[in-house]
Amino acid sequence: MTHIPIDARAALARLREGNARFASGTTRHPNSDEDRRLDLSSGQAPFAAVLACADSRVPPEIVFDCGLGDLFVVRSAGQMVENAVLASLEFAVHKLAVPLILVLGHDNCGAVAAAESLMEERASGTSLALLPGHLNALAEQISRRLGSDARRATVGDPPLSGADAPTDAAAVNAAAAKTEVCVRSPLIRAAHESGELALAHAMYTLDTGRVDFGD
């Protein structure tokens, strides 16, 4: 397939424009026809990677009005950065040369709410109500994010404080996930430090359909 290089600023601009169309009800559903499918049969060249929550209400391809092959999407509850998630993002950077990784959080996140409940129970000294299966482990992991120095920007950026610090737990979680990706992956960190890759986080609001990129 034909690959036209795109930089991080252009990638962010495409995401902003696509979300503006989605939120205003003027979606185009681009790159979804037979020609696009045939073109993609020989390879892929997404313009960005997105780490998003598994929540069914926040599908990145729809939220950003993108089509087939536009985004390399990795989804996990609460944007948890497990080994498979890291490996997937590393593939996007190393093999597909995406210029941008966006961590997309959202309001009313069940995983974050479970973590907050866990923290409140600990703070009040009440007995912890264990969640079934692996859900308790997930809540534990996110609670550690929320209780740490998560209120900061990605590695290489100045710490956020005062009015600039995210206070909403879901926003804190998304910012922490962005930092965690860079800290845990030498490959991604090297690409970020060299200027080949940008990392960003944003927040999706369920009722408006709008994505806040923090500016």
Buried (B, 14 or more C-beta within 10 A) or exposed (E): EEEEEBBBEBBBEBBBEBBBBBBEEEBEEBBBEEEBEEBBEEEBBBBBBBBBBEBEEBEBBBBBBBBBBBBBBBBBBBBBBEEEBBEBBBBBBEEBBBBBBBBBBBBEBBBBBBBBBBBEEEEEEEEEEEBEEEBBEBBBBBBEBBEEEBBBBBBEEEEBEEEEBBEEBBBBBBBBBBBBBBBBBEBBBEBBEEEBBBBBBBBBEEEEBBBBBBE
